[in-house]
Amino acid sequence: MSLLWITNARVIDPAAKRNARGNLFIADGRFVAGFSAGQKKSAKKIDARGLVACPGLVDIHVHLREPGQTHKETIQTGSCAAAAGGFTTVVCMPNTSPVADNAGTIEYIHNAIEHDAVVHVHPTGCITVGQKGEQLAPTGSLKRAGVVAITDDGHCVQNNELMRCAVEYAKMFDLPVMDHCQDEAMTQNAAMNEGVMSTRLGLRGWPHAAEDVIVSRNVILSTYTGAHIHLQHISSKYSVDIIRRAKGRGVRITAEATPHHLALTEAALVGYDPNFKMNPPLRTEEDRRALIEGLRDGTIDCVATDHAPHTDYEKDKEFDYAPFGVIGLETALPVVLDVLHRQGKFSLPDVIALMTHKPARLLNLPGGTLAADAVADVTLFDPDEKWLYDAEAGFSKSGNSPWHRQTLTGRVKTTIVSGRVVYDGQKIVT
Amino acid sequence: MPWNRRNLIAIEELSRAEIEQIHATTAAFKKILQRSVKKVPALRGKTIVNLFFEPSTRTRIAFEMAAKRLSADVISFDAAASSTTKGETLRDTAQNIQALNADLIVLRHSAAGSPLYLSRLLNIPVINAGDGAHEHPTQALLDTFTMKEHLGALKGRKVVILGDILFSRVARSNIWALTKLEADVTLVGPSTLVPHWFTDLGVKVSHDLKSALADAEVVMLLRIQHERQASSHFPSLGEYTSMFGLNKTRASWLNPKAIIMHPGPINRGVEIDSDLADSNRSVILEQVSNGIAVRMAALYLCSGGQPEAVLTTA
């Protein structure tokens, strides 16, 4: 029997309302209530003095780029980045090459996960064939192949009738539909938020209204069909307001926000650095504050990184030509601790909840708690350690981070997946 | 005051004193251009590469003539006939040109921010000859130089910029230059092409042509840029002309001494009546001529030249 005993930690398990100094006992990959005297003698011990022990972090929005774009990231490198960032469960998006719009591709991804992943990885499938927004993908077969949700992430289904059918059909399988809310006609060639900054920089503006109209559309369709629609990477203040009012009426809408939209604004674009180019774009300080308030009152359900790796030669070019997206797995925890806990006065348990059981619950994933019998996924971190983040030295295959060469506060010291240490604060343990 | 910039990327970052230094240097070069021998040896032995990724007539020829008047060797690069058609990136193209011993690059590119990007990458000076809808600094310098020749100091002078402001780098550079020179600037055009965001840059925005043109001393027309418009920002060219085109009646609302400007290329009969473009109030061709002296000043100063040296020789 494999036994692991974590002692002296500040144990925070928001799902179980636990927040006290204590022990964690792990036997054969699952939490147990305690060890016998004999077990205590033979168990491997980790002294977590000064550290927080929380459920392994859960990220329901990452791009692992496999199959087909393995120059950017692979399931192996992406899951290593996840482990180094304290994430033990990630949900990968289907906009690979080919896109994951059929059971065969999902099976390929499952095989790669089985061989290469160091954390739990759950795939999603496409809403439409080829993510073209024209014809429904075989949702039932995707569900049978093991997807945890469907999404055309990176694209947004523009046809309202098709989207209505998609959510109505997916509801039959109890499968959440995650939507990337973007009206394409309103964002042709757009590169950044529309406003004073885009006016100054001469870049094509991307109005928040392009997000708001689709968020509204999804609220209406969820109301009409009763289906669960999850709104990905919300960036606009007005959208937060739409979601808040919909939730007040009991609509089955959920939403996420990314660390970069919580921490940064369009002001960062002044030097045209493509490492601040993302979809949706960074918006204004007003929007940023609205996202934080949305997380505080539960309008926004969780934090998700939208980890989107691109190589240096893809990103390092004229701003208009650089692809959208930034990596985020290895920086999410310190960034979110900074914005929500230290600046926003969220309690540590509240921050951890937004990155553990709350996202897990949205997609019915296991994990997110330290309760007895749960799979033993644990993250140990020092909330106060300052460290210099070097994106090029990170575990992701790509280095397109807005936090490259910045000092961050809060550092993951150990990541445990199913009772096994996979990251020891320095390296991946295999 | 010594000149200490090696790149000319944006008017936004220039001080008023720097704009005036360029104007003074321009005036000196303009005198030299009126001599029988128009050439000076200021940049002898230097190689200037015109890196043009977008079509251009005036700007490209003016930069080429300016370089030649300064005795530099000049090479003009045509993106359509280059390895960029084989997929070579701007980064690689520019680094290769630097490796070929160029001393200065003049860049015209459709992507906003690309001159700044190149200037960080290269250790030779970069002059922006127009980047997307961002800036076209030498155009604004020649425009304000031309205005000063006609009006004197621009402080408090009423300048109207009329047309497609949203997609115009000329408008943005002129907004910065004119506000730094304390002119009273009003942007006019359809609400879809003159968004309210511009008021944050220190100018007025109006959609009423009559009140905006009343007593203006300068009206600068901008071309309707079909190539940069993602979708229909106005119903038709015909409607644009009927609502915002400058014709004789509307020109009569201007100050009697007002000048009419246009950075070119003009769409006759769209933003301006053909007669008006050729009238004695039009300074459109003077702008073009001043383009050479302004680019001489830009090339000279960014290559390490000092204003005083020209001011004393001219």
Interface residues (C-beta under 8 A of the other chain):
Chain A: A185 Q188 N189 E194 G195 V196 S198 T199 R200 L201 G202 L203 R204 G271 Y272 D316 K317 E318 F319 D320 Y321
Chain B: E12 T89 L90 R91 H109 S110 A111 A112 G113 S114 L116 Y117 D131 G132 A133 H134 E135 R169 R172 P195 W197 F198 D200 L201 A230 S231
